[in-house]
Amino acid sequence: MAANTLTPRDEAAPTATTPEWRLRLYIAGKTTRAETALQNLEQLCEEHLAGRYSIEVIDLIQTPTLAAGDQILAVPTVVRQMPEPMRRIIGDLSNQERALVGLDIQPISSGNGAPISSS
């Protein structure tokens, strides 16, 4: 699993009001934790960034030199490249609230500007 780019099913062209989110997921081999991180990241993106994101998966076992560019010290790590500023979060993203805060992703709104509650 070298660098792969995954895009959402309903990819929309980015506009000034809907920024394109570029995320990189660094893993070390096809492990259970790497698969969990990818599944959780895809679910988070579909729920909160639908149509406005791309995910690039980088396997550091196959391309270890890519770790230096984003200063990767542990895996799995997600790096938000766009929108700036760059943000990093380490782990399998099983805690969605922590992942949203760590990547600075605002929960989707109900149309009137208020966040949708999960209750």
C-alpha positions in Angstrom: 0.0 0.0 0.0 2.1 2.9 -1.3 0.7 6.4 -1.7 -3.0 6.1 -2.7 -5.4 8.9 -3.2 -9.0 8.3 -2.2 -11.7 10.8 -3.0 -15.3 11.0 -1.9 -18.1 9.5 -4.0 -19.9 12.8 -4.6 -16.9 15.0 -5.2 -17.9 18.6 -5.6 -15.6 21.3 -7.0 -14.2 23.5 -4.2 -15.5 27.1 -4.0 -14.5 30.0 -1.8 -17.0 29.0 0.8 -16.3 25.2 0.7 -12.5 24.7 1.0 -10.9 21.6 -0.3 -9.6 19.5 2.6 -6.4 17.6 1.8 -5.6 14.9 4.3 -2.7 12.5 4.5 -2.8 9.3 6.5 0.6 7.8 7.4 0.6 4.1 8.3 3.3 1.4 8.7 1.9 -1.6 6.8 -1.5 -3.0 6.4 -2.3 -3.5 10.1 -5.6 -3.6 12.0 -4.8 -0.2 13.5 -4.1 1.3 10.1 -7.3 -0.1 8.6 -9.3 1.2 11.6 -7.7 4.7 11.2 -8.6 4.7 7.5 -12.2 3.6 8.1 -12.6 6.2 10.9 -11.1 9.0 8.8 -13.3 8.1 5.8 -16.4 8.1 8.1 -15.5 11.4 9.7 -14.9 13.0 6.3 -18.2 11.7 4.8 -20.1 13.0 7.8 -18.5 16.4 8.1 -16.7 17.2 4.8 -18.8 15.3 2.3 -17.7 16.2 -1.2 -14.9 18.5 0.0 -12.0 16.2 0.8 -9.3 13.9 -0.4 -7.3 11.4 1.5 -3.8 10.2 0.6 -2.6 7.1 2.3 1.2 6.8 2.7 2.7 3.5 3.8 6.0 4.3 5.5 7.2 0.7 5.1 7.2 1.2 1.4 8.3 4.9 1.3 10.0 5.7 4.6 11.6 8.9 3.3 8.2 10.6 3.2 8.0 10.6 7.0 10.5 13.4 7.3 8.5 15.9 5.2 5.6 16.0 7.6 7.8 15.2 10.7 6.0 11.8 11.4 7.1 10.2 14.6 4.3 7.7 15.2 1.7 5.9 13.1 -1.1 6.1 12.3 -0.9 9.9 11.9 -3.3 12.1 10.0 -1.9 15.4 8.6 -4.3 18.1 7.5 -2.4 19.8 4.6 -5.2 22.1 3.5 -6.8 24.3 4.6 -3.9 25.8 6.4 -2.5 25.8 9.0 -1.3 22.2 8.9 -2.6 20.1 11.8 -1.6 16.6 12.9 -3.3 13.9 15.0 -1.9 10.6 16.1 -4.0 7.5 16.6 -6.7 5.5 14.9 -9.3 8.3 15.3 -11.7 6.1 17.2 -12.6 9.1 19.4 -14.5 11.2 16.8 -14.8 14.3 19.1 -11.0 14.3 19.7 -10.4 13.8 16.0 -12.7 16.7 15.0 -11.0 19.0 17.5 -7.5 17.8 16.6 -8.0 18.4 12.9 -10.1 21.6 13.5 -13.1 20.2 11.6 -16.4 22.0 12.4 -19.4 19.7 12.8 -21.8 20.0 9.9 -24.7 22.4 10.5 -28.4 21.9 10.2 -28.8 24.7 7.6 -29.6 27.5 10.0 -26.0 27.8 11.1 -26.5 25.7 14.3 -24.5 22.5 14.6 -26.5 19.3 14.4 -26.8 17.6 17.8 -26.2 13.9 18.0 -28.9 13.3 20.7 
